[in-house]
Amino acid sequence: MSDWDTGDTGYDGGSDVDYGHYEAGQQHGELDQLHQVDANDSSYNSDFNVYEQDSANAESTDFQQGHNVQWTDGHGASYSETDFTNYSHDEASTDSIFAAEGSVEASDSQYSEIDALRQQIDSSFVTGTEFHGNAGGLGVASN
């Protein structure tokens, strides 16, 4: 910052002249911006199939047959015959089929992103106040 001092120039502006105030400088600034993204995804899938078949059967067969013959003649002779058949059959069977199938899937993903922005801002400035007073003492450069 600097001020004009009229005493050094040898000019006496009188009491009604005000040259004001002159200031020049620079300003510095920074802009910081941070953007961050975090994401994740998880998935799980499970399939399982079961197939089962059972069969059972039983059979029971019973068979009986009998035959009897008796004969007597008039002279006192006799004849006797007996046939008897007994059949029994028992059967049992079982069948079993078992099948299993499985599937497992898993997925896991992660994502991260970070953006950083830094920008420097430099600016120069000049300010001054207006001249108030008699314009007779100023030259062409001030017009």
Secondary structure, DSSP 8 states (H G I E B T S, - for coil): -----TTTTT----TT-B---EEEEEEEEEEEEEEEEEEEEEEEEEEEEEEEEEEEEEEEEEEEEEEEEEEE-TTS-EEEEEEEEEEEEEEEEEEEEEEEEEEEEEEEEEEEEEEEEEEEEEEEEEEE---BS-GGG--GGG-
